[in-house]
Amino acid sequence: MRDCLFCDRTVHEILGESASWWIRVDAFPATPGHVEVVTKRHVESFFGLNGDESAELYGVLAYARNLVEAKYGTPDAWTIGINDGKAAGRSIDHLHVHLIPRHDGDVPDPRGGIRQCAPNCDPDSWMETTHA
């Protein structure tokens, strides 16, 4: 696709690839070792993946994890995320999966994790509610 940042693979630091995906260093990493797994085919939404792309994704994420750990060591945790649509924060209209190493204490209160990107995220209120 013309004018798509991720369709022009010549401008990225590529760490590896598979038949349907490639791994790049995030240009504005949230933490050291933050990478993105990007589809080779131009597709905007996770729900637009075909069966082969979907089946391959886990293996590519695991491979990317191994690359990051080899260079930066093993983190305490990972955040894996997709901003699927503009309202979800997508800024490049080409599917990419963020793989972000996390460390104890890297944010003051990590409770809620990915929920912190949305309104009504109050981990303290969850403790007040009991579930039957």
N, C-alpha and C positions, 0 to 999 in steps of 0.2 A: 504494500500500500504506500502510495506516495506521501511524503511528509510525515511518516510515522517514525518516531525516534527509535522504536524497537525493531522496526523492519529493516533499518540500516544497521547491521551488526558490525560495521567497520569502525564505529566510534565508541565501542565499549571494551572494557577489560573483561574478556571472556575466560572463565575458569574451566569450563568443560561443556559437553553437550551430549545429547542423545539423538535419536531419530526425529523426535518432535519438539524437544526443549533445548534451551541453552541456559547457562548459569553466568550471571554477571555480578560484578561488584556494584553495590548500590552507590550512586554518585553522591548521595547525601546520607551516609549511614547513621542510623539511630544509635548503634553501638559498633565498636570494632568487630569486623567479621560479618556485618549485615550484607546479605546477598539477595539476589532475586532470581527466580527461575522463570524464564520467559518462553512463551510458545513461539516456535518457528513460523507457524502459520498465523496470519493476522486474524485474530479473534478477540473480541472485546470482553466477553463475559465468560466466566467459569462454566456457565450453563450452555455455552456454545461449543464446548469441547466435543470432539468425536470420541468413540470408544477407545481407540488406540492411544490418543493423547491422555485420556483419563487414566487408563491402565498404567501408563508409563510414569505418571506424575510422582507417585510415591517413591519409586526407585530413584528418580532424579533428585528429589528432596533429600533422600537418605545419602546419596552420593555428595550433594552439596554440603550436608551436615559434616560428613567425613572430611571434606576439603577444609572447611572452616576450623574444625577441631584440630586438624594437623597443623594449621598455621597459628591459631590463637589459643589452643588448649580447649578443654571441655568446659563449657559454661554450666551454670547451675540449672538453667532452664532454657526454653526456646519460646519465642512468639512466632507463630506461622500465620500469615494473614493475606487476605485478598480484599482489596477495595473494589468491589464489584458494582460500579456505577458512580456517577458524579456525586450523588447524595451520600455515598459511602466514603467519599474522599478520593476517588480515582482521578488522577491528574493526567495520565497517559492512557489513551483509549486503545490499549493493547494488553491483553491479559498477562499479568505477572504475579508471582507468588513471593511474598517477602518471607525470608527466613532470618530471624533476628536473634542472635545470642543474648541471653539475659543472665544477670548476675545478682545474687542477693545484695540488696541495698542500692541497686542502680536507680530506683525511684523510691520515694518515701513510703508509699503504700501501694503495692502491686495488686491488692485484692480486686477482684472483678476483671482483671486482665483486659481483654479486648472490649469488654463492656464500657470501659472508660472513654471510648470514642463516641458514645451515644448519650443522649439526655437520660436523666433518671438513674444514673449510676451512683448509688449510695451504699457501699458495702456494709456500713453500720446498720442500715435499716434491715438488711437481710438477717442479721443476728436476732432481730426483734420478732421475726416471723417464724412460726413453727409450721412444719408440714406434716400432715397426718399420713 
